[in-house]
Amino acid sequence: WPRQTTFTAMGASQSASHARNLLPKIEKDAQICVLEEKDMDEIVQVCLASFVGNKDAPGEDTFKWTFGPENREDPPDSCERFKKGMEFYMYWCARSTMWYGSVLGWRDQETGKLLGCCLTFHPGSITYPGRPITNWRFLQMVLNMRRGPPDHEDEKTYGKWAKLRHKQMGQAMEDLHKSVPGKHWYVYVLAAQPDQQGKGIGSKLLAAVKDMAKLEEDPLTPVYLECSPGKQGYYEKQGFTSVKTKKLEDPNPEGEGPYEAHAMLCVPKLLPDATKPEPAAAQEGAAGLYPKVQK
């Protein structure tokens, strides 16, 4: 959510090499690597395919709710308007994490094809409140895309309800993130090609992030992310627990109804085994260091 994201000066100058320094120090599958600028188009396409979905994969609920049924079709990848709007956000996510964090990728060893990726911000690179992303950086993205964010466009494109939901969702993401004090790893996007979902790619990428978090100067550095109710169970199996929830009301009285977003937290150092997380242990650790679930 471009207008809500704030970054500190650590940004591009320090964080670019952070994951490259830590990744060789952990046990990981050979398919996991740190992606680079030359991989940008692949990153965007994997995120776009994962979040939009198709007839066999449901896609991501947060964006589906935000754009609304008026901007989607069945199957979702058949709606060019929806895909165009999603493409901006996926490019935003990929570009901002490439500048201020790192992108982990999962490549097929035989074909070299990118099958999954995890877009992250490193501890200290994003704070609330923090230094806004520079106008120059934002202008660079707008010029590259030749368009602004969907919620800035003419209402004729996506309609007034989508514009109101975008604004509400952006504020909700900011409010949720404020529940996490101190420095932390922020998993901005976790994505896998639709035909690769359910094969453990996301879990192994998350495991790599959690293992790197344990190598930080503060061994209790947590990993944070936001998710929809439909994905809460998945992240709980990875050792995360919900520390705050935010309920959003659909401004359209004939829309799909309310939406609930979750702030999820994991303290990898407190897990008995980061490769086999136990939700109960993670809950106990997170509850001891951070707020319990807030409605």
C-alpha positions in Angstrom: 0.0 0.0 0.0 2.2 2.8 -1.3 1.0 5.8 0.6 1.2 3.9 3.9 4.7 2.4 3.7 7.5 4.3 5.4 11.2 3.5 5.3 14.2 4.5 7.3 17.5 5.7 5.9 19.0 2.2 6.2 17.3 1.5 3.0 19.2 0.7 -0.2 22.6 1.6 1.1 22.8 -1.1 3.8 20.1 -3.7 3.4 20.9 -4.9 -0.1 23.7 -7.2 1.1 22.1 -8.2 4.4 20.5 -11.4 3.2 23.4 -12.3 1.0 25.6 -12.2 4.1 23.2 -14.3 6.2 21.9 -16.9 3.7 25.2 -18.9 3.4 25.2 -19.3 7.2 22.0 -21.3 7.4 20.9 -24.7 6.3 18.7 -24.4 3.3 17.6 -26.1 0.1 19.9 -25.5 -2.9 17.0 -24.0 -4.8 16.8 -20.9 -2.5 18.8 -17.9 -3.6 18.8 -14.1 -3.3 17.3 -12.5 -6.4 18.7 -9.5 -8.1 17.6 -6.5 -10.3 17.8 -8.6 -13.4 15.2 -11.0 -12.0 12.6 -8.2 -11.6 10.2 -9.2 -14.4 10.2 -12.8 -13.1 9.5 -11.7 -9.6 6.5 -9.6 -10.6 5.1 -12.4 -12.8 5.3 -15.0 -10.0 3.7 -12.6 -7.5 1.0 -11.6 -10.0 0.1 -15.2 -10.9 0.1 -16.3 -7.2 -2.1 -13.4 -6.0 -4.5 -13.2 -8.9 -5.1 -17.0 -9.0 -6.8 -19.0 -11.7 -9.5 -21.7 -12.0 -7.4 -24.1 -9.9 -5.9 -21.7 -7.3 -8.0 -19.2 -5.3 -5.6 -16.3 -5.3 -5.1 -13.8 -2.4 -8.2 -12.7 -0.4 -6.9 -9.3 0.7 -6.7 -7.9 -2.9 -9.8 -9.7 -4.0 -11.8 -8.0 -1.2 -10.1 -4.6 -1.9 -10.8 -4.6 -5.7 -14.3 -6.0 -5.0 -16.5 -8.3 -7.1 -17.1 -5.4 -9.6 -13.5 -5.7 -10.7 -13.2 -9.5 -10.9 -14.3 -12.3 -13.1 -14.3 -16.1 -12.9 -11.7 -17.4 -13.3 -9.8 -14.4 -11.9 -6.9 -14.4 -14.4 -9.4 -13.8 -17.2 -10.1 -10.2 -15.9 -7.6 -7.8 -17.5 -8.8 -4.9 -15.3 -8.1 -6.9 -12.1 -4.7 -8.1 -13.4 -3.7 -4.6 -14.5 -4.4 -3.2 -11.0 -2.7 -6.1 -9.3 0.4 -5.7 -11.5 1.0 -2.2 -10.1 1.0 -3.5 -6.5 3.2 -6.5 -7.3 5.7 -4.2 -9.0 5.5 -1.9 -6.0 6.2 -4.7 -3.6 9.1 -6.1 -5.7 10.7 -2.8 -6.4 10.5 -1.5 -2.8 11.9 -4.7 -1.3 14.6 -4.8 -3.9 15.6 -1.2 -2.8 15.1 -1.5 1.0 15.3 -5.3 1.7 15.8 -8.5 -0.2 13.9 -11.0 -2.4 14.5 -14.7 -1.8 13.7 -16.9 -4.7 13.1 -20.6 -5.3 14.4 -21.8 -8.7 13.9 -25.2 -10.3 17.4 -26.7 -10.5 16.8 -28.3 -13.9 15.0 -25.6 -15.8 16.2 -22.5 -13.8 12.5 -21.3 -13.7 11.5 -19.1 -10.8 8.7 -21.0 -9.0 8.4 -19.0 -5.8 9.6 -15.9 -4.0 9.6 -14.2 -0.6 9.8 -10.4 -0.5 11.2 -9.1 2.7 12.3 -5.9 4.6 15.2 -6.4 7.0 15.3 -5.3 10.7 15.6 -1.5 10.9 14.7 -0.8 7.2 11.0 -0.1 7.9 9.5 1.6 10.9 6.3 3.3 12.0 6.5 6.2 12.1 9.5 6.5 9.8 11.0 8.4 7.0 8.6 8.3 4.0 9.9 6.7 0.8 11.5 9.4 -1.2 9.5 11.2 -3.8 12.2 10.3 -6.3 11.8 6.6 -5.6 8.0 6.8 -6.0 8.4 8.9 -9.2 10.7 6.2 -10.6 8.1 3.6 -10.2 5.3 5.7 -11.6 7.5 6.5 -14.7 8.4 2.9 -15.2 4.8 1.7 -14.9 3.5 4.8 -16.8 0.7 5.0 -14.3 -0.1 5.6 -10.7 -1.6 3.4 -8.0 -5.1 2.0 -8.9 -6.7 4.0 -6.0 -5.4 7.2 -7.6 -6.9 6.5 -11.0 -10.2 7.8 -12.3 -13.1 6.1 -10.5 -14.4 5.1 -14.0 -11.7 2.4 -14.0 -12.3 0.6 -10.7 -15.3 2.4 -9.3 -15.8 4.5 -6.1 -16.2 1.4 -3.8 -12.8 0.0 -4.8 -11.2 3.4 -4.1 -12.7 3.5 -0.6 -11.7 0.0 0.1 -8.1 0.7 -1.0 -7.9 3.6 1.4 -9.4 1.6 4.2 -7.0 -1.3 3.6 -4.0 0.9 3.5 -4.8 2.4 6.9 -5.5 -1.0 8.3 -2.1 -2.4 7.2 -0.4 0.6 8.9 -2.4 0.1 12.1 -1.6 -3.6 12.2 2.1 -3.0 11.7 2.3 -0.6 14.6 1.6 -3.5 16.9 5.1 -4.7 16.4 7.7 -2.7 18.4 11.4 -2.8 17.7 13.3 -4.1 14.8 11.9 -7.1 12.9 11.9 -9.0 9.6 8.9 -8.1 7.6 7.6 -10.7 5.1 5.9 -8.3 2.6 4.9 -11.0 0.0 5.1 -14.8 -0.1 4.2 -16.2 -3.5 4.4 -19.3 -5.6 3.3 -20.2 -9.1 -0.3 -21.6 -8.9 0.7 -25.0 -10.1 3.4 -25.2 -7.4 1.3 -24.2 -4.4 1.0 -26.9 -1.7 4.4 -28.3 -2.5 6.3 -26.7 0.4 8.0 -23.9 -1.5 6.5 -21.1 0.7 7.3 -23.0 3.9 10.9 -23.5 3.0 11.3 -19.8 2.0 9.7 -18.8 5.3 12.1 -21.2 7.2 15.0 -19.5 5.6 13.8 -16.1 6.7 13.2 -17.4 10.3 16.7 -18.9 10.4 18.3 -15.7 9.3 16.3 -13.8 12.0 18.0 -16.0 14.6 21.4 -14.8 13.4 20.6 -11.1 14.1 22.4 -9.2 16.8 19.3 -9.6 18.9 18.5 -13.3 18.9 14.9 -12.6 19.7 14.3 -10.7 16.5 10.8 -11.6 15.3 9.4 -12.1 11.9 6.2 -10.3 11.1 3.6 -10.4 8.3 -0.1 -9.7 7.6 -2.6 -12.3 6.3 -6.3 -12.9 5.6 -8.4 -15.3 7.8 -8.1 -18.0 5.1 -4.3 -18.1 5.4 -4.1 -17.8 9.2 -4.0 -21.6 9.7 -1.2 -21.9 7.2 1.0 -19.4 9.1 0.2 -20.9 12.5 1.6 -24.2 11.2 4.8 -22.2 10.4 5.1 -21.0 14.0 3.2 -17.7 13.7 0.5 -16.4 16.0 -2.0 -13.6 15.6 -1.1 -10.6 17.7 -3.7 -8.2 16.4 -6.7 -8.2 14.1 -8.4 -5.5 12.2 -12.0 -5.7 10.9 -12.9 -3.7 7.8 -16.5 -2.9 6.8 -17.3 -3.0 3.1 -18.5 0.6 2.1 -20.6 -1.0 -0.6 -23.9 -2.1 1.0 -24.3 -4.6 -1.7 -20.7 -5.8 -1.6 -19.1 -9.0 -0.1 -19.4 -7.9 3.5 -16.7 -7.2 6.1 -13.0 -8.4 5.9 -10.7 -9.3 8.7 -6.9 -8.8 8.5 -4.4 -10.4 10.9 -1.0 -9.3 12.1 1.0 -12.5 12.5 4.3 -12.8 14.5 6.9 -15.4 15.0 9.9 -15.4 17.3 12.1 -18.0 15.6 14.6 -18.3 18.5 11.8 -19.5 20.8 10.8 -22.3 18.5 12.2 -25.8 19.4 13.1 -26.4 15.7 12.5 -23.7 13.1 12.0 -26.5 10.4 9.3 -28.1 12.5 7.6 -25.2 14.3 5.2 -25.8 17.1 2.4 -23.2 17.1 1.9 -23.5 20.9 5.5 -22.7 21.6 5.4 -19.8 19.2 2.2 -18.4 20.7 3.7 -18.6 24.2 6.8 -16.8 23.1 5.0 -14.1 21.1 2.5 -13.5 23.9 5.3 -13.0 26.4 7.0 -10.3 24.2 4.2 -8.7 22.3 0.5 -7.7 22.7 -2.1 -10.5 22.6 -4.8 -10.5 20.0 -6.6 -7.2 19.8 -9.9 -6.6 18.1 
